[in-house]
Amino acid sequence: MIAAALLALGAAGAALYVGWSKNTHNHGLIADLSYNLGGREVREHCTTCHVEGGLPSPGPNAAAEPHPDISPHVVENLGCTGCHLGEGMAMDRALSHGLPGLGARQVLTGRDVQGRCYACHLLDATPLAGAERPWQGYQLFREKACGLCHHIGGLATGGHFGPDLSHIGSQLGLEQLHTAIRDPRSDPPNSIMPRFPLSRSQVRDLAWFLKSRVADPYYATPMQVQAGKIRLPEVSLVPDDVDLLPDEDLLYRGKCLACHQFRDEDGYIAPDLTYAGRMRSEEFIREFLERPTRLIPGAIMPPSPLDAQKRDTLATFLAREATSEPEHPHAKHLYMHLCQRCHAADGGGHGPIEPNLATFPRAFSGNAEFYRRSDDERLVRSVERGIAGTSMPPYADVIDKAAREDLLDLIFAAFIGIERQDKTPLPLLPTRPQELSAPQQTDALYARHCLRCHGRTGSGKGPEYLDHLPRPRNLTNRPYFAAQSDEQVARAIADGVSGTAMDAFRDRLQDRHIWDLVDRVRTLSGGEP
Amino acid sequence: MSAKRNFLHHLHPPQVCRRTLEPTATLGLGIACLTCLAVLFVTGATLFLYYVPDPERAYERILHITTTLRYGDFIRNLHFIAANALAILIFAHLARVFFTAAYKERYLNWLYGLVLLGLVLFGNFTGYLLPWDQVAYWAIKVGASLAAYLPYIGEGVQRFFLGGTDIGPETLLRSFAFHAGFVPLMLVVFTSLHLWRIRKDGGLAAPAEARKQRLPAAPWLYRAEGAVALATLGTLIALSLIIDAPLHERADPVHPPNPAKAPWYFVGFQEMVGYSAFLGGVAAPAALLAFFTLAPLLDRTRSEGGIWFARDRLALNLLFAAVMVSQIAFIVIGQWFRGKNWALIWPF
């Protein structure tokens, strides 16, 4: 009893002592101030430590630094957290400066404060003095066509492909915004947002602009926002210092050049459109602009913002302006000109735009086994007619047959490293049985062998799909499978696809089951070719 | 003074078994629970003065309490520690009663105890949301979605608790009302009944021969109880000096943490639901509930109550131990061995 009493007494004494000594605001008073900020009450204790508004004084009696002059603003009327964020009600150093994590309330200091200017001021056609960088960020947002995928409050049109960014400044900190722009796939890893070629300072501009997109802006009443009265200014996307061909402005207005290349203009995200009119029919281009994923399933390109008539004009323009062949017919130049954007200069498949393509470009180097097993005729045809359902376009009308042959020879000599005629004979495929198994059996078969990579619906996004590059084939890719014969599909199942994670299933499956799965692929990709 | 003593005399018998005073008889778990409860009432009443159940202000009020008010963080830590200690101690108390078969001839009090257990868990759960920070928000989101696995009534229960289909201001207000109104009131009622039943049932369960050795309650019983209560209090205070009640960022309804976990006492269920929605979410909890409520009725052994690990109860004790150990294992796995996307991880 006495021991317990002593324990309790000791603990209580310690608690009282610790509680007393934790009182670090040595002058004993807490600055408890309330401000009226745009009609909202803000209460904060910041000036307890930041006495003069500047950095806290080091000792009990040393004079604190004053706040820099910010006229016409008046610190006494605005308070601190309106511009600097942070948690005004906390008196603990870590808590009051905003906890790490999402960083929504992380304190802004120095030039980062300009990330808050447009939370109070309406973003106008001309930048606000002192807040030029976030204004530049807004221009970038429009130029890089961020709005094609992301909606943002104040713009008439906006995509629904990506998350709504109207309130992003209230949700994420500057650092989190930087990371999200610089490396979109860091979280979540299956993000389809491309990595834009932006400089460090451009990323910073964009982040400052996005930080000002807050849930409760001060420049308008909620009613005005609701009624759509708040409009962000239009940005002229067509450069006025360049001579444009007739209708070429549509490439700018349609925001194509934010990602694609057309002659000297390059967005470094998506394929080259210079020869698009030669490679694809006008019909194809028109349909592709309207719904890209119908022709290339898995394409990350959002539908074009242009209306139907302008899409027609653009398709006609691309067809009209496409030249027949580049001027340097030497195979080496052709490769660098036409192939390396996807297949990479070292032939490894990791070309500059590879991460943004729906399917991984076939690797040349280190992939000899694949080419030993592939018919030469098939390779020739791939270059000539392209591969349907993927980003590989037909080159028949762009370069002539001799040049195509030279190109293949070069690829074999420089990257693949084997003779073009060096082929491995493949074992015979099992014959197709008269009758296939019951669908339930095939379901079980598919679930056991295919589901982990190709997914339940065959979308190629099974639980393990991120572990493999090239990614598992999207089995619902109708145009791709329409161009494949049953034998080709059966071959891939039986003998695997070298250079990918697709294993040979010949030994793990009964012969008839291979054909059951071929049939399943046909069902998933929408019927017979 | 005399009135108070009189009241305590009503709760305590004039004489107690000598065995009651031995630490091994009960391990003092009941009194430890009672002490936690008292600490919760006192600290809770203090926090009541400063807290506002409004999503716009709740977080700032917590910041105010923890950083500006003198002893504010200590009071909040103490409330947090006592609440979690109570959840652990109450299960330990339950296990003690089971292993000593103290529920024999005392079925009603066993049921009161179960009600108290439910109330404590519910009180813990509702209190979890009140800081309105990121972890609290998403833990309650997960916890409330676990309720939806109950057949037939699940969605109704969820809607009643959330005050809608999703967490919002209504949920916060309801949680606060349950946490600071309904649950404390019910705790007082059922704790009184629980204590009263002990007296009515003739003190602690004890074998007949141990009942022969008797001692006056004053001062021996008072001293024993006081010692346990003070030791518990001292430990709680000491712990709350070391462990800070968690506080994360403000709640953000669009950015869930990965993984989002229920409060630790429900993580076991979350883990089980991860294996099978029906087995883990419905069958196992129902079986647990049935087992706890019906155990005294199913117990046909002849040994007297009040004996630790009676021989003829070996099978029952093993079953109970298995249930408890498996639940603890599920909680440990769910809490420490689950990472992003609920994948198994090695935490060290």
Chai-1 contact restraints between the chains, C-beta under 6 A:
chainA,res_idxA,chainB,res_idxB,connection_type,confidence,min_distance_angstrom,max_distance_angstrom,comment,restraint_id
A,M1,B,R223,contact,1.0,0.0,6.0,A-B,restraint_1
A,M1,B,G226,contact,1.0,0.0,6.0,A-B,restraint_2
A,M1,B,A227,contact,1.0,0.0,6.0,A-B,restraint_3
A,A4,B,A227,contact,1.0,0.0,6.0,A-B,restraint_4
A,A4,B,L230,contact,1.0,0.0,6.0,A-B,restraint_5
A,A4,B,A231,contact,1.0,0.0,6.0,A-B,restraint_6
A,A5,B,L230,contact,1.0,0.0,6.0,A-B,restraint_7
A,L7,B,A231,contact,1.0,0.0,6.0,A-B,restraint_8
A,L7,B,G234,contact,1.0,0.0,6.0,A-B,restraint_9
A,A8,B,L230,contact,1.0,0.0,6.0,A-B,restraint_10
A,A8,B,L233,contact,1.0,0.0,6.0,A-B,restraint_11
A,A8,B,G234,contact,1.0,0.0,6.0,A-B,restraint_12
A,A11,B,G234,contact,1.0,0.0,6.0,A-B,restraint_13
A,A11,B,I237,contact,1.0,0.0,6.0,A-B,restraint_14
A,A11,B,A238,contact,1.0,0.0,6.0,A-B,restraint_15
A,A12,B,I237,contact,1.0,0.0,6.0,A-B,restraint_16
A,A15,B,F74,contact,1.0,0.0,6.0,A-B,restraint_17
A,A15,B,I237,contact,1.0,0.0,6.0,A-B,restraint_18
A,A15,B,L241,contact,1.0,0.0,6.0,A-B,restraint_19
A,V18,B,L241,contact,1.0,0.0,6.0,A-B,restraint_20
A,G19,B,Y71,contact,1.0,0.0,6.0,A-B,restraint_21
A,G19,B,F74,contact,1.0,0.0,6.0,A-B,restraint_22
A,E87,B,L63,contact,1.0,0.0,6.0,A-B,restraint_23
A,M89,B,E60,contact,1.0,0.0,6.0,A-B,restraint_24
A,M89,B,L63,contact,1.0,0.0,6.0,A-B,restraint_25
A,M89,B,H64,contact,1.0,0.0,6.0,A-B,restraint_26
A,A90,B,L63,contact,1.0,0.0,6.0,A-B,restraint_27
A,A90,B,T67,contact,1.0,0.0,6.0,A-B,restraint_28
A,M91,B,T67,contact,1.0,0.0,6.0,A-B,restraint_29
A,M91,B,T68,contact,1.0,0.0,6.0,A-B,restraint_30
A,D92,B,T67,contact,1.0,0.0,6.0,A-B,restraint_31
A,L99,B,E249,contact,1.0,0.0,6.0,A-B,restraint_32
A,G101,B,E249,contact,1.0,0.0,6.0,A-B,restraint_33
A,L102,B,E249,contact,1.0,0.0,6.0,A-B,restraint_34
A,L102,B,D252,contact,1.0,0.0,6.0,A-B,restraint_35
A,L102,B,H255,contact,1.0,0.0,6.0,A-B,restraint_36
A,Q171,B,D252,contact,1.0,0.0,6.0,A-B,restraint_37
